[in-house]
Amino acid sequence: MQRALSLFLLLFLILLGPGLFAQEEPPEDDRPEAPPIESEWIDYQTTVYTRGDKTFAITLGVIIPTFFSGVDDQGSGLSAGGIGSLAFNYFLTPGLFIGGELSGMFSGTRGRNMLYIIPFGFRVGYQFIMRRFEFPLSLLIGAAPQRYIEEGYFGLILKPGASAFWRFNPDWTFGLNANWWFLPQWPKNGQNSIGNFLEISLSAKYHF
């Protein structure tokens, strides 16, 4: 009798074993959330600029003579040329920036001579940000040493411009520029003239 009772208890434990030793699962709402899966394709949010942020830009492009006024309509014989520049910007606010720029341009004439201008000066501007796109407006005020054959002139330059940039990553931004070069000449002989050029260029901008 005792042996039969022992066998009955053993069989009873075997049948109930899975239910006795299984852990009860928590309710659906109490389960911890799985951590999000990290991905390199998460939508990038443009970093907001703060005071003290700095950028350095390298620019290359073409410059196109447009119209000139003055003695004998100077400059009408110029052809499209090349332009390159280096610029530094310092942000005072998320949109407002100041800085400096050094650039150079060359343009040929019908007589196969060359006009060289090397402007440098102070820049101020403001940019608008839309997700990964930046739209700076700027103005350069500076000096423009000019050289044509044996003649030289040191004058003023005003260069307003607008750009459209795309933020590739937190370090680099690439964009397109359209700048207007306004170059007045006021020589001692009183024969004043004004030159106007259109710059179309590409820029690579490094953030640090």
C-alpha positions as CSV (number, residue, x, y, z in Angstrom):
1,M,0.0,0.0,0.0
2,Q,2.8,2.4,0.9
3,R,4.6,1.5,-2.3
4,A,1.5,2.3,-4.4
5,L,1.0,5.6,-2.6
6,S,4.6,6.6,-3.4
7,L,4.2,5.8,-7.0
8,F,1.0,7.8,-7.2
9,L,2.7,10.9,-5.6
10,L,5.7,10.6,-8.0
11,L,3.3,10.4,-11.0
12,F,1.4,13.4,-9.7
13,L,4.6,15.5,-9.3
14,I,5.7,14.6,-12.9
15,L,2.4,15.8,-14.3
16,L,2.5,19.1,-12.4
17,G,6.2,19.7,-12.7
18,P,6.2,22.1,-15.7
19,G,3.5,24.3,-14.0
20,L,5.3,24.3,-10.7
21,F,8.7,25.3,-11.9
22,A,7.7,27.6,-14.7
23,Q,8.1,31.4,-14.0
24,E,5.0,33.4,-14.4
25,E,5.3,35.9,-17.3
26,P,4.6,39.5,-16.3
27,P,1.6,41.2,-17.8
28,E,2.0,42.7,-21.3
29,D,2.0,46.3,-19.9
30,D,4.6,45.5,-17.2
31,R,7.3,44.1,-19.6
32,P,10.4,46.4,-20.0
33,E,10.6,48.1,-23.4
34,A,13.4,46.8,-25.6
35,P,16.1,49.4,-26.3
36,P,15.9,51.2,-29.6
37,I,18.0,49.8,-32.4
38,E,20.7,52.3,-33.3
39,S,21.0,53.1,-37.0
40,E,23.3,55.2,-39.1
41,W,20.3,56.2,-41.2
42,I,18.5,58.1,-38.4
43,D,17.4,61.5,-39.8
44,Y,20.1,64.1,-39.2
45,Q,19.2,67.2,-37.3
46,T,21.4,70.3,-38.0
47,T,23.3,71.4,-35.0
48,V,22.2,74.8,-33.8
49,Y,25.0,77.4,-33.8
50,T,26.0,79.0,-30.6
51,R,28.2,82.0,-29.7
52,G,31.8,81.1,-30.3
53,D,31.3,78.6,-33.1
54,K,33.7,79.0,-36.0
55,T,33.9,78.0,-39.6
56,F,36.6,78.0,-42.3
57,A,35.6,78.0,-46.0
58,I,37.5,77.3,-49.2
59,T,35.9,78.6,-52.4
60,L,36.6,78.2,-56.1
61,G,34.5,79.4,-59.0
62,V,34.2,81.7,-62.0
63,I,33.8,85.5,-62.2
64,I,31.9,87.2,-65.0
65,P,32.3,90.9,-66.0
66,T,28.9,92.5,-66.2
67,F,28.8,96.3,-66.8
68,F,31.2,99.2,-66.3
69,S,30.8,102.9,-66.1
70,G,33.4,105.6,-66.5
71,V,36.1,106.6,-68.9
72,D,35.6,104.9,-72.3
73,D,33.4,102.3,-70.6
74,Q,36.5,100.5,-69.2
75,G,36.3,96.8,-68.7
76,S,34.0,96.0,-71.7
77,G,36.8,93.9,-73.2
78,L,37.2,91.6,-70.2
79,S,36.3,87.9,-70.4
80,A,35.1,85.5,-67.7
81,G,37.8,84.5,-65.3
82,G,38.5,82.5,-62.2
83,I,38.2,83.2,-58.5
84,G,39.4,81.6,-55.3
85,S,39.0,82.6,-51.6
86,L,39.6,81.7,-48.0
87,A,37.2,82.9,-45.4
88,F,36.8,82.7,-41.6
89,N,33.5,83.2,-39.7
90,Y,32.8,83.6,-36.0
91,F,29.3,83.3,-34.8
92,L,27.9,85.9,-32.3
93,T,24.5,84.3,-32.2
94,P,22.9,81.2,-33.9
95,G,22.4,83.3,-37.0
96,L,24.7,86.4,-36.9
97,F,28.4,86.0,-37.8
98,I,31.4,88.1,-38.5
99,G,34.8,87.3,-40.1
100,G,37.4,88.0,-42.7
101,E,38.1,86.9,-46.2
102,L,41.1,86.9,-48.6
103,S,40.4,86.2,-52.3
104,G,41.9,86.6,-55.7
105,M,40.6,86.7,-59.3
106,F,41.9,87.0,-62.8
107,S,40.2,87.9,-66.1
108,G,41.7,88.1,-69.6
109,T,41.2,90.8,-72.2
110,R,40.8,90.7,-76.0
111,G,44.5,91.7,-76.3
112,R,45.4,88.6,-74.2
113,N,46.4,90.6,-71.2
114,M,45.4,89.8,-67.7
115,L,43.6,91.8,-65.0
116,Y,44.4,90.6,-61.4
117,I,42.5,91.7,-58.3
118,I,43.2,90.5,-54.8
119,P,40.5,91.7,-52.4
120,F,40.6,91.3,-48.6
121,G,38.3,92.6,-45.9
122,F,35.8,92.3,-43.1
123,R,32.6,90.1,-43.5
124,V,29.3,90.3,-41.7
125,G,26.3,88.2,-42.3
126,Y,23.2,86.4,-41.2
127,Q,22.1,82.9,-42.0
128,F,18.8,81.1,-42.0
129,I,18.6,77.3,-41.2
130,M,16.1,74.8,-42.4
131,R,16.9,71.3,-41.3
132,R,20.1,70.4,-43.1
133,F,20.1,73.5,-45.3
134,E,21.7,76.8,-44.5
135,F,21.1,80.1,-46.4
136,P,23.7,82.8,-45.4
137,L,23.5,86.4,-46.6
138,S,26.8,88.3,-46.3
139,L,28.5,91.6,-47.1
140,L,32.3,92.1,-47.5
141,I,33.8,95.5,-47.1
142,G,37.5,95.8,-47.8
143,A,40.3,96.8,-50.1
144,A,41.1,95.5,-53.6
145,P,44.7,95.8,-55.0
146,Q,44.4,95.7,-58.8
147,R,47.0,95.0,-61.5
148,Y,46.7,95.4,-65.2
149,I,49.8,95.2,-67.4
150,E,52.0,97.9,-65.8
151,E,49.2,99.8,-64.1
152,G,48.2,99.3,-60.5
153,Y,45.4,100.6,-58.3
154,F,44.5,100.2,-54.6
155,G,40.8,100.7,-54.1
156,L,37.6,99.8,-52.3
157,I,35.5,96.7,-52.8
158,L,31.9,96.0,-51.7
159,K,30.8,92.4,-52.1
160,P,27.2,91.4,-51.1
161,G,26.3,87.8,-51.6
162,A,23.9,84.9,-51.0
163,S,24.6,81.2,-50.6
164,A,22.8,77.9,-50.2
165,F,24.6,75.2,-48.2
166,W,23.9,71.6,-47.3
167,R,25.2,70.2,-44.0
168,F,26.9,66.9,-45.0
169,N,27.9,66.0,-41.4
170,P,28.7,67.9,-38.2
171,D,32.1,68.8,-39.5
172,W,31.5,69.7,-43.2
173,T,29.1,71.8,-45.2
174,F,29.0,72.3,-49.0
175,G,27.3,75.0,-51.0
176,L,26.8,77.3,-53.9
177,N,27.5,81.1,-53.8
178,A,26.4,84.1,-55.9
179,N,28.3,87.2,-55.0
180,W,28.4,90.7,-56.6
181,W,31.8,92.5,-56.8
182,F,31.4,96.3,-56.8
183,L,34.8,98.0,-57.5
184,P,34.9,101.8,-57.8
185,Q,38.1,103.5,-59.0
186,W,38.7,107.1,-58.0
187,P,42.2,108.0,-59.5
188,K,43.9,111.2,-58.8
189,N,43.3,112.5,-62.4
190,G,39.5,112.5,-61.6
191,Q,38.6,110.0,-64.3
192,N,36.4,107.8,-62.1
193,S,35.1,104.5,-63.1
194,I,33.1,101.6,-61.6
195,G,33.5,97.9,-62.3
196,N,30.8,95.2,-61.6
197,F,31.5,91.5,-61.6
198,L,29.3,88.4,-60.8
199,E,30.8,85.6,-59.0
200,I,29.4,82.0,-59.1
201,S,31.4,79.6,-56.9
202,L,31.4,76.4,-54.9
203,S,32.5,76.3,-51.2
204,A,33.5,73.6,-48.7
205,K,33.1,74.8,-45.1
206,Y,34.7,73.2,-42.1
207,H,33.2,73.6,-38.6
208,F,35.3,73.8,-35.5
